Amino acid sequence: MWGGRFEAETDPRVHALNASIPFDRRLVREDLEGSLAHATMLGETGIIAPEDAEAIIAGLKALLADAEAGRLSFRLEDEDIHMNLERLLLERIGPVGGKLHTARSRNDQVALDLHLFVRRQAEAVVEKIRTLQRALLHQAEAHVETILPGYTHLKRAQPVSLAHHLLAYVWMLERDVRRFRAAQTAADVSPLGAGALAGTTHPIDPHRTAALLGLAGIYPNSIDAVSDRDFALDFLYAASMLMMHLSRLGEEIVLWASDEFGFVELPDAFATGSSIMPQKKNPDVFELTRAKSGRVFGHLFALLTVLKGLPLAYNKDLQEDKEGLFDTVDTVHRVLDVLAPAVETLRFRSEAMLRAVRESYANATELADYLVRKGVPFRDAHAAAGRLVRLAADRGVPLEGLPLEDFKAVSPLIGPDVYTVLDPVEAVRRRTSPGGTGFDEVRRQLAQARQAVDGPAPGAFPAGAPVADGR
C-alpha cells in the first residue's frame, strides 16, 4: 500500500509485529458498515460519480454477506482488516474500488470501527446485565422473609432479609448499566472525515456519514478525532466496575457454599467435582468470576499506559487499543452468560441461615434500641446490651435464652416484651426505615428494582448501528 515510496520489500518479521489482522478481523462488520456510509456520502456529494458509488456499495454489500456467512479469508501481508477488505473489494469490482478510500485515512477509519464496536458491545453487555439482575430479582422475590445474618468485618452483625441482601447486587448492577450507557454515549460520535489528522480538501459531508451510521454527531476537532480513545477507556472502566461487583458476588457465594457457612446449595449444572475426592462439589463458576476480574482490570490499566505518553495525533501505539478491549468483551460476556443461570438456580438453605442468626448475638442492637425507646440514652443502652451479651456468652446461650431476672438485673426497664423484640424475624420486620431490611420496605424496594430493570430505558441505543445502503 506504500510501494510508491519504498523500494525494498518489508521484512516478514515486521509483518509479524506490525500486522493487526490476526485480531482486528473481528471488526469486519464495523469496517464494512463504515465503508458503506462513506461510499454513500461520496456519491451523494459528487466527490465520486454516482455510478462508481453504486458499484462500490454493491461490492461492499456482497462482502458483508460473505463476512456474515464466514466466507472471507484474510492475508497477513495486507496488515489489517481495512487493507484486506480493500483488496477483496478491488478483486471483485476492479479499479473503481480504489475510489472508496477518497477523503479517508486508515486513522479515521479504524477509529470509526472502534466507535461502532464499543457502542454495539456496550448495548449487548447491558442486556446480559439485565438478565443477571432478573435472576437476582427472581431469588429475592422468593426470599423476602428468609432471614440470614448480615455481616460486618465478616462477623455476624444484624439479621437481614435475604432479599434485601440480594437486592444490593441488583442496585450495584444498575450503576453498571449507567456506566455502560455512558460509554455508549461517548462512542456515539463519528471521527470519519478527520482523515489522517487534518481533515480533507474534498467537500465531504461528515454529518451525513454519521447519520447513516446512526451516530449522534461528529468531532469538532480532527486531531482529537483520530487520537481519542477515551470511549474505549470508558468501556473498560465500566467493565472493570462490573467485574469487581461480580467478583464480590462470587466471593459471597463461595463463602455461603462452604461447609462452614452452609447457606446455599450449588446446582449440579453449575458446579464441578474433584478427580480424587468423590464428595466434592466445587464453586468453580464463582471462583472464576472472582479471578477473571483481574484480567479486565489489567486491560484498563494497559490502555491507560498506552495513552498516557502519546503525542498528538495518531501513533502506531494505538493499535494496542484492541486486543485488551476484545478480551474484556469476551471475558464479560462469558462470565455473564454463565452467572445468570447459576444464580437463578441456587438453592438457599433458609433454616441454616436462621440458625446462624439465632446462634449469634446479631439481635444485640435490637436490645439497645429497645432500651432507647424506654428513654435510656443510646450509649448507656449500648453498654447494658453489651453486658447482657457477655453474660449470655459466658453461659453459652443466646440473648433470648437469658431469664427475665437477668435482664432486669441490668436494667429494671426491661419487661417480658423483650423476648418478642429479640426474635430475629420480628427484628427484621420492624426495620422499616427507607432502604432498610423490613419486609414491607423490601417489597417496596423490589417493585422499584423491577421498574428499573424491566421498565423503559431512556436513552437506550439500538443493539446494532444501521447500515448505510446507498438509498
Secondary structure, 3 states (H helix, E strand, C coil): CCCCCCCCCCCHHHHHHHCCHHHHHHHHHHHHHHHHHHHHHHHHHCCCCHHHHHHHHHHHHHHHHHHHCCCCCCCHHHCCHHHHHHHHHHHHHHHHHHHHHCCCCHHHHHHHHHHHHHHHHHHHHHHHHHHHHHHHHHHHHHCCCCEEEEEECCEEEEEEEHHHHHHHHHHHHHHHHHHHHHHHHHHCCECCCCCCCCCCCCCCCHHHHHHHCCCCCECCCHHHHHHCCHHHHHHHHHHHHHHHHHHHHHHHHHHHHCCCCCCEECCHHHCECCCCCCCCCECHHHHHHHHHHHHHHHHHHHHHHHHHCCCCCCCHHHHHHCHHHHHHHHHHHHHHHHHHHHHHCCEECHHHHHHHHHCCCCCHHHHHHHHHHCCCCHHHHHHHHHHHHHHHHHHCCCHHHCCHHHHHHHCCCCCCCHHHHHCHHHHHHCCCCCCCCCHHHHHHHHHHHHHHHHCCCCCCCCCCCCCCCCC
